[in-house]
Structures are given as structure tokens and as C-alpha cells.
Amino acid sequence: MHQNRHKLELNLSYGRRILRVQNTIASQVLAGD
């Protein structure tokens, strides 16, 4: 049970990292325009 929660937290932090990268790329694309 505890292990599943830990895995979920890892997935959440990984998802947030992907969102941050996508936001950075989007900002660079907009600035490049």
C-alpha cells in the first residue's frame, strides 16, 4: 500500500517536470516569433 503511494508521488513529480519543460518550450517558441 505504501509502495503504491510512493509510486504515485513519483508519477506526479515526473508529470510536473514534463509540464514545466513544455511551458519553457512554449515560451521560447512565442519569444522566437
C-alpha positions in Angstrom: 0.0 0.0 0.0 2.7 2.5 1.0 4.7 1.5 -2.0 1.8 2.3 -4.4 1.5 5.8 -2.9 5.2 6.4 -3.3 4.9 5.3 -7.0 2.0 7.7 -7.5 4.0 10.6 -6.0 6.9 9.8 -8.3 4.5 9.9 -11.3 3.1 13.3 -10.1 6.5 14.9 -9.8 7.5 13.5 -13.2 4.3 14.9 -14.7 5.0 18.3 -13.2 8.5 18.2 -14.7 7.1 17.5 -18.1 4.6 20.4 -17.8 7.4 22.7 -16.8 9.5 21.7 -19.8 6.5 22.1 -22.1 5.9 25.6 -20.7 9.5 26.6 -21.2 9.5 25.4 -24.8 6.2 27.2 -25.5 7.6 30.4 -24.0 10.7 30.1 -26.2 8.6 29.5 -29.3 6.4 32.5 -28.6 9.5 34.7 -27.9 11.0 33.4 -31.2 8.0 34.7 -33.1 
